[in-house]
């Protein structure tokens, strides 16, 4: 149960970061954005993008690990008990 709430929290955090990036894009696209403020927002945006890429990489690795684990279990179930003798 803890795992599910953690996953849900991670998804919300990921979604929140995406929304922040979208907000930054909207803000710096406006006509009234101060240059110094724009630089700060762009830096923050790139940091968020870097974090998102890292999360995607971790998620990809986790899914790959689960896939391999499943395939191994599947192979073990298909083995003929006579083969082990």
Buried (B, 14 or more C-beta within 10 A) or exposed (E): EEEEEEEEEEEEEBEEBEEBBEEBEEBBEEEEEEEEEBEEBEEEBEEBBEEBEEBEEEEEEEEEEEEEEEEEEEEEEEEEEEEEE
